């Protein structure tokens, strides 16, 4: 199954993201109430970039959510760190192909938006063996933090090395 990707650009896109997030909030956090989800969306939209993931018919099957930070971990649209808050894809669409396809789309968006990015960072639950093994292929653990589900590993990847891993150029080509 193929997935399609597009950036949130207008109120309709943000409404589509919000509804999908609310309906699928347990994939993001098993403890999220409706109120938690609404607060999270309201806090996230102004400071983040959101990618909608759809099926071939245009129905939402997931999202990607990231923001730019400076070296002090403060929001900065031209920051050298891009922090991926979450990427959630419906279980029936999860595959290596969709992972690489989506990862390439994300990185190409970052290249187009912010040529000053030096690092891509994200987290994974410390007890999620599969994700930690996967992420170790292209990044390294730089610390730990308390997350929504408990302790998380914080990963960082040099952006230039990530481009090589994904076989992309800094001009966004395949």
Buried (B, 14 or more C-beta within 10 A) or exposed (E): EEBBBEBBEEEEBBEBBBEBBBEBBEBBBEEBEEEBBBEBBEEBBEEBBBBBBBBEEEEBBBBBBBBBBEEEEEEBEEBBBBBBBBBBBBEEBBEEEBBEBBBBBBBBBBBEBBEEBEBBBBBBBBEBEEBBEBBEEBBEBEEEEEBBBEEBBBBBBBBEEBBEBBEBEEEBEE
